[in-house]
Amino acid sequence: MNTHFFFALVLPDDIKHHLHNQTNEVKSEFPFKKWLHPADYHITMAFLGNAEDTMKEEALEKIKRALANEQSFELKVEGIDVFGKKESPRILWAGVKQEERLTSIQKKIYASCVEAGFELDKKPFKPHITLARKFEGETPFSINEARQLAKPEAKAFQASQIALYQTHLGASPSYEPVYTINLQ
């Protein structure tokens, strides 16, 4: 069976609920092919793809060592935006206020995965939480209108867990945490 794995920052349930409430305001006006289940909201740190067990285990051990002394820290979700064409976006996402600690942890996870033999995406890290994929509307998408409907407000939370997730294609929720690393 073809499955994918990725490392991600785990979001607390209250943040997932907060984001889900915002997306409910947008759903009726803007049709996307797939709206993510709230349990699937996360911040991807490194996408591994279809990975061999030995490579995953090696990456996991390296990441546990790299994050052994990392403290939990405050993050803030704020705003929504899109990737892709503004009038027909690929992804609708919630933003995260840029935080150096998040970037530092992502770099450690990324480097650990590369050391374990993974070839990872080389695009710069753009922390975000995917809410929906593939706009299918007949009229152009409007991010300003989506923002007015969602009324996205900033909400802080304690970032305290990194998980290795497995994707279950076609299921909802689609992402299962198979191993969790707690920050101190």
Salt bridges, closest charged atoms under 4 A:
ASP53 OD1 - LYS56 NZ 2.87
GLU58 OE2 - LYS62 NZ 3.88
GLU61 OE2 - LYS64 NZ 2.96
GLU70 OE1 - ARG101 NH2 2.99
GLU70 OE2 - LYS108 NZ 2.46
ASP81 OD1 - LYS86 NZ 3.54
ASP81 OD2 - ARG147 NH2 3.55
GLU115 OE1 - LYS62 NZ 3.84
ASP121 OD2 - LYS123 NZ 3.61
GLU176 OE1 - HIS168 NE2 2.59
